Amino acid sequence: MSNSAQTSASSRIASLLDENSFVEVGAYVTARSTDFNMTEQETPADGVVTGYGTIGGCLVYVYSQDASVLGGSMGEMHAKKICNIYSMAMKMGAPVIGLVDCAGLRLQEATDALDGFGKLYLSQTMASGVIPQIMAIFGTCGGGMAVSAGIADFTFMEEKSGKLFVNSPNAIDGNYKEKCDTSSAAFQMKESGLADFAGDEAAVLAQIRSLVSILPANNEDDMSFSECQDDLNRMCENLESCTGDTGLALTLISDNNFFMEIKKAYEPPW
């Protein structure tokens, strides 16, 4: 493991993946920039732990940002590590999971950091519709990283510490955080619909594991190797009592009564 092995970034990966399945990639990569006294900064793993492992025996690629290293900000090598994970995932046909705690653009690296964001967006766009992309926000997800969250197929948020925004709440005329916190999980769940699930850290990681267990690994995976353990001829009784609660009806008719609802709290005004 990298020097950030004892940080929350690595502990989240350990909690998410099957025990002892994680293989780190790029552990010794550090920031390359020398401007603005960056040579004096220690940047272990350049603020992001990347690698691969398994969830329930299914191969996944994962990156976890380390807020203790320059706020987890996006720099040149930081972005290259994530793009490398996307490249590997595309070759193997496996999901990518991002565990986000990012202050946004690393200003000291200027255009190199901007180029990094551009390459990340390209990697995500090329992967869209080919492999599942899952992002979970545990801290700050600001600026350009918020765009990355919007590109992902599924977005999770830690309900208390997670903040998702392009501009801060007080950038909106007449608004401030206490009046309407537009970066909060509650707002992103109910108003914008950008976040699919919210909960504490343990619940978010458990939800990701459940989601991976039912998703195909890629667009060519039909999951035909999985045997259904449910009785295909079983009766679904009392469906008439599900009036007004379609989620309950879907639970009754689903295999093994498993149903995972997304955007449950989103209620558009129309």
C-alpha positions in Angstrom: 0.0 0.0 0.0 1.0 3.6 -0.5 2.0 6.0 2.3 -1.6 7.0 2.6 -2.5 3.5 3.7 -3.8 4.6 7.1 -6.0 7.3 5.8 -9.8 7.2 5.3 -9.1 6.8 1.5 -7.6 3.4 1.9 -9.9 2.3 4.8 -12.9 3.0 2.5 -11.5 0.7 -0.1 -10.8 -2.0 2.5 -14.4 -1.7 3.7 -15.8 -1.8 0.2 -13.9 -4.7 -1.4 -13.6 -8.3 -0.4 -11.1 -8.9 2.3 -7.5 -8.9 1.0 -8.5 -8.6 -2.6 -7.2 -5.0 -3.3 -4.2 -4.6 -5.5 -2.9 -1.0 -5.6 -1.7 0.5 -8.8 0.6 3.5 -8.9 1.4 3.6 -5.2 4.6 5.5 -5.7 3.3 8.2 -8.0 3.7 11.7 -6.7 3.1 15.2 -8.0 5.4 16.3 -10.9 4.8 20.0 -10.7 7.6 22.2 -9.3 5.8 25.6 -9.4 4.7 27.5 -6.3 7.1 25.6 -4.0 5.4 22.3 -4.9 8.8 20.5 -4.5 8.5 21.1 -0.8 5.1 19.4 -0.6 4.8 15.8 0.2 2.2 14.2 -2.1 2.0 10.4 -1.3 0.2 8.7 -4.2 -0.6 12.2 -5.4 -3.8 12.3 -3.3 -5.6 9.3 -4.8 -5.3 5.5 -4.1 -6.1 3.5 -7.2 -6.3 -0.2 -8.0 -8.5 -3.2 -8.4 -10.2 -5.9 -6.4 -13.4 -7.9 -6.0 -16.9 -7.4 -4.6 -18.6 -10.7 -4.0 -16.0 -12.2 -6.4 -16.8 -9.7 -9.2 -13.8 -7.7 -10.5 -14.0 -4.0 -10.0 -11.6 -1.1 -10.4 -11.6 1.6 -7.8 -10.0 5.0 -6.9 -10.3 6.7 -3.6 -9.3 10.4 -3.1 -7.2 11.3 0.0 -8.2 14.7 1.4 -5.1 14.7 3.6 -3.0 15.4 0.5 -3.6 18.9 -0.8 -7.3 18.5 -0.1 -7.6 15.6 -2.5 -7.4 18.1 -5.3 -7.1 17.2 -8.9 -3.6 17.5 -10.3 -1.8 16.2 -13.4 -0.6 12.8 -12.0 -3.7 12.5 -9.9 -5.8 12.6 -13.0 -3.5 10.2 -14.9 -3.8 7.6 -12.2 -7.6 7.7 -12.5 -7.5 7.6 -16.3 -5.2 4.6 -16.1 -7.8 2.8 -14.0 -10.4 3.6 -16.6 -8.2 2.2 -19.3 -7.7 -1.0 -17.4 -11.4 -1.3 -16.6 -12.3 -0.9 -20.3 -9.9 -3.6 -21.4 -11.2 -6.0 -18.7 -14.9 -5.0 -19.0 -15.3 -4.3 -15.3 -17.0 -1.5 -13.3 -15.2 1.6 -12.1 -16.0 2.9 -8.6 -14.9 6.3 -7.4 -14.8 7.3 -3.7 -14.7 11.0 -3.8 -13.3 13.6 -1.4 -11.9 16.3 -3.6 -11.4 20.1 -3.2 -11.5 20.5 -7.0 -8.8 21.8 -9.3 -5.3 22.0 -7.9 -4.5 25.6 -8.6 -0.7 25.2 -8.3 -0.7 23.1 -11.4 -2.8 25.4 -13.5 -3.3 24.2 -17.1 -1.8 20.8 -16.3 -4.6 20.2 -13.8 -7.2 21.5 -16.3 -5.8 19.1 -18.9 -6.2 16.4 -16.3 -9.9 17.1 -15.9 -10.4 17.1 -19.6 -8.7 13.7 -19.9 -10.9 12.3 -17.1 -14.1 13.5 -18.8 -12.9 11.9 -22.0 -12.3 8.6 -20.2 -15.7 8.7 -18.6 -17.4 9.6 -21.8 -15.7 6.7 -23.7 -16.7 4.3 -20.8 -20.3 5.5 -20.8 -22.7 2.7 -21.8 -19.8 0.3 -21.9 -19.0 -0.3 -18.2 -20.9 0.8 -15.1 -19.5 3.9 -13.4 -20.3 4.4 -9.8 -19.3 7.4 -7.6 -19.7 7.9 -3.9 -19.1 11.3 -2.3 -17.8 11.3 1.3 -16.5 14.8 1.6 -16.2 17.7 -0.8 -17.0 17.2 -4.5 -16.6 20.7 -5.9 -16.0 22.4 -9.2 -14.9 20.1 -12.0 -15.3 17.0 -10.0 -19.0 17.7 -9.7 -19.2 17.3 -13.5 -17.5 13.9 -13.2 -20.2 12.9 -10.7 -22.9 14.0 -13.2 -21.4 11.8 -15.9 -21.4 8.7 -13.6 -24.2 6.2 -13.9 -24.9 6.1 -10.2 -24.0 8.7 -7.6 -24.1 8.1 -3.8 -23.6 10.7 -1.1 -22.7 10.5 2.6 -25.7 12.3 4.1 -23.8 14.6 6.6 -20.3 15.3 5.2 -21.0 14.9 1.5 -21.0 18.2 -0.5 -21.7 18.3 -4.2 -21.5 21.6 -6.0 -20.1 23.4 -9.0 -20.5 26.8 -7.2 -21.0 27.2 -3.5 -24.5 28.0 -2.2 -23.7 31.7 -1.6 -22.8 32.1 -5.3 -26.5 32.2 -6.0 -28.0 35.6 -5.7 -29.8 36.1 -2.5 -28.9 32.6 -1.1 -26.6 31.4 1.6 -25.9 28.0 3.2 -28.2 28.4 6.1 -31.1 29.4 3.9 -30.7 26.7 1.3 -27.7 24.4 1.2 -27.6 23.5 -2.5 -24.5 21.3 -1.9 -26.1 19.0 0.6 -27.1 15.4 0.0 -30.7 16.3 0.9 -30.8 19.0 -1.9 -29.1 16.8 -4.5 -31.5 13.9 -3.7 -34.8 15.8 -3.6 -34.3 18.9 -5.8 -31.7 18.3 -8.5 -32.0 14.5 -8.7 -28.3 14.1 -9.2 -27.7 11.8 -6.3 -29.3 8.4 -6.3 -28.7 7.2 -2.8 -27.7 8.8 0.6 -26.8 7.4 4.0 -23.9 7.2 6.4 -20.5 5.9 5.2 -21.2 2.3 6.1 -24.7 2.3 4.5 -23.3 3.9 1.3 -20.6 1.2 1.0 -23.1 -1.5 1.6 -25.4 -0.1 -1.1 -22.5 0.0 -3.6 -21.8 -3.7 -2.8 -25.5 -4.5 -3.4 -25.6 -2.6 -6.6 -22.5 -4.3 -8.0 -24.0 -7.7 -7.2 -26.9 -7.1 -9.6 -25.2 -5.1 -12.4 -23.7 -6.7 -15.5 -19.9 -6.2 -15.6 -20.2 -4.5 -19.0 -22.5 -4.0 -22.0 -21.8 -7.4 -23.4 -22.3 -9.3 -20.2 -25.8 -10.9 -20.1 -25.2 -12.6 -16.7 -26.6 -15.8 -18.1 -24.2 -17.8 -16.0 -26.2 -16.9 -12.9 -28.8 -19.4 -11.8 -32.1 -18.0 -10.4 -32.8 -19.4 -7.0 -36.3 -18.1 -6.9 -39.4 -20.1 -7.9 -40.4 -18.8 -11.3 -43.9 -20.1 -10.8 -44.5 -18.7 -7.3 -47.7 -16.7 -6.6 -47.4 -13.0 -5.8 -50.2 -12.6 -3.3 -51.9 -9.4 -2.1 -50.7 -7.3 -5.0 -53.9 -5.4 -4.8 -52.8 -4.0 -1.4 -49.8 -2.3 -3.1 -52.0 0.6 -4.4 -50.0 3.8 -4.1 -46.7 1.9 -3.4 -45.3 0.6 -6.6 -42.0 -0.1 -4.9 -43.7 -2.7 -2.8 -45.3 -4.3 -5.8 -41.9 -4.5 -7.6 -40.4 -6.1 -4.5 -43.1 -8.8 -4.5 -42.6 -9.8 -8.1 -38.7 -9.5 -8.2 -36.5 -12.5 -7.9 -35.9 -13.3 -4.3 -38.0 -10.1 -3.5 -34.9 -8.0 -4.2 -35.7 -4.5 -5.5 -33.3 -1.5 -5.4 -34.9 1.8 -6.0 -32.9 4.8 -7.4 -33.7 8.5 -7.0 -36.3 7.5 -4.4 -36.5 11.0 -2.9 -36.5 12.9 -6.3 -39.9 14.6 -6.8 -39.9 16.9 -9.8 -42.5 19.7 -9.7 -44.2 18.7 -12.9 
